[in-house]
């Protein structure tokens, strides 16, 4: 390594003692006060569980249509499962690294399982109705639809935010923005929990494939968090930061759950046969492990096909969790230096890695392009497009009679009557993205005269 590389390597290295803090956004001056015996990170977890945006996830599509006669995952059950895996990942990493670094014992580092789990609960809070279809409807409203005519009336920052609209950035906004009548700091989460959900630590001006971490309106908040935690900027990049280490664990928990649980749901919906599903899951193991799994199923008298899939799925999640912990621990230096590339799942050992990639390829072909999924995306896109059209028109022309009627429907937490056009437009995005699928459909039907309240 050259002298320059050595200097660069040392200069950006993060350290665990600074990275883990229970300081809260918006309540920095009250940092020393304590209210009960729970850790601050457990309070983050509880605050999210009891919040209205988290409850609304139960009526937001994960992949398959809902509700249905066969139970499949929605955003709420997905988030709970991701939080469970995240807790295991964080606890196991803490155990391994404390054994290597005795100075971390008895510090806040011991609580990273709770931090990761709380961040997992929050990771999908910013997703609009109808998932990626909803995101695309917001983006294209401004790039292809009626919103394009607003380009000259708004700033470059705002235009970048809305034309690249992303649920990840919206989650950070939801947690940190001071909505009308709310307290400073939004959810008032700890810095460490907030940093853990920023999967793409750069602004929309640097968006890649419409992925970025925070809107321009929340950039200063992320800067404050990054400075406090010692998260450095990428070399030569003005608006890009190194990933916060715990983001890798949140991402891994999400990667594990959405890929493997979608396979299980596809089996329940008969998109995949039992034999296809079994082969996909057993491919994560070597021959001896496969024999042991099948023997265990026989020994325990499991004859129901769904239960067999559940058993195998649990074993797959177990091995992926173990693999991701190993990757994180073995690459601790690179992660703290900001030189680790890709996700943890990208670096797991050959057998499970090949099996995971095969699941990803099959899911793209057979699940995400299946008729039930495409039907939801098409319908969801149309609903979101229509809501954006009528609500944006209302805030652009608030003096009109119909505009006034529409604006009165909006919750007073959104600053939809602001004198500033960008603020009003963002209030529309906040309002619509906060809807559940069912509520979005209800509003769509009412404003189109398809449905009337029963009098």
Steps between C-alpha positions, in 0.01 A plus 500: 500500500634846410552771763204693355275193527610449861415860588164475323428167674569638848333836441153365431492208743190505718503374857231317693521721810391804297269314262262383774325782682160535664479874433157587358426722201313808619575440869876541508480741796309241704745221423593440865142454619358147546136408553493127568715187504472424128802569282462790260513257208221290648300821523562552128364151435192555718433843350489350153283202596235730650507758218220557249730479192617157615143375552409621151751257354246222557305635201791561267594247234826311536490305172171317462147648503330547835275417666450148368363164604856370547719694740809651340735763630417867518743779591424461871567126528806541278638775726443291813683205346785721384524642852522148643784403266665838561499439874680168448753654263577787736525282811724244330730767356522667842592167662773431243653847500497543878701178519756668270487847656478481878465879525149474347367291788269699728449775239202594282648272234338209685162636388553494124246215471230735628621785276493282188162355592348847549643617169352192333156594632542843341660408169173484300309783671552733205366265235193638321186297428557218249875484561733553205206571271406789729857631494504487122166683476638791706823516298330489159232751597781757499709359215225396258167625635333826592767579759756559225356849446613595853870459419572870464313589819706290742865469601745242366515333843125457519483375142768240569312386812165443332619366165709239683248447781607205714342332800835479680544877498135543593547279808779728623274802440207340680718432805678836513271766348308730730146474367249765606415478869774242565818539703845585372686191382194315366496160670795619712700185432860437605769599256620139469156364411445774241840442340422129476210551258691716249588229251617747236689781682477766233249758379274480194749693287717186519212253462582167335208318338271732701660389828621755753490549875341834584314790341665841478270617781658244735861529382604718796357245743703222345809722508446557871468127562803415286715757680396375843565135413822562309366380164740643238422624153615295203832621362441758228120489539320811623165344591586134564591337829645166602235250608429483872612146602168384644329574166660180369317297766164669433547442127594134557191438714283653227677305222455171684134550585361642178670243280427190707153600621390587145591145400282365784211727402531393136464139612187582703349669197595205279719713278776253588442129552608319814783325319625826347492674836670213681781489244551876529532480878711185522747652252636713785653189661754235409390139445554389860306796639214431258479138617494613863223753432281246320566241771402751768174571316424125483604437862268773624210364299444813292276403211333832413678653200466856627661400830784329318565824310484697826760270657736527204447875475596539868820306439584719200453819701721348770788427265474838326503679835811304608672570167430875516632523855823331387536738204447805722743387769767389254474831314472727803807704402379560144153597629647748749737635233215549253666273244262202520315455171153358441263343751577229756299248298726566201793357697357184658655160418449333162218252563251737668610785272414303184169391654412858596575629151291224347207599724545862392497411130200270533309757707550761230369269230227306680387710796549871434371461145208275594150614405379577858805718564480680164128566551568669834779706347284616210204590721721656764681713246172637362366577847820679604522689169145628541552604863815690404321676214203626699690589818788678326251693289325601821814644665615670179155668468377517863260782418269271300183362658585133437855557625368637828278194543791263441739689727249479786531119489871516588611451859617818671843344571592575137590860413278501194394865541856634501585810295789304349418283195769240572373459855145448372615249240701308758194500727312324219774239473500454879121464506479249216799288602359471851184333370435128521411314179138474614472869592663607172244291312217651707612859432549417130143366475351798681674770299400320179138468608519120499417469868281712726476489880192317623260761633 
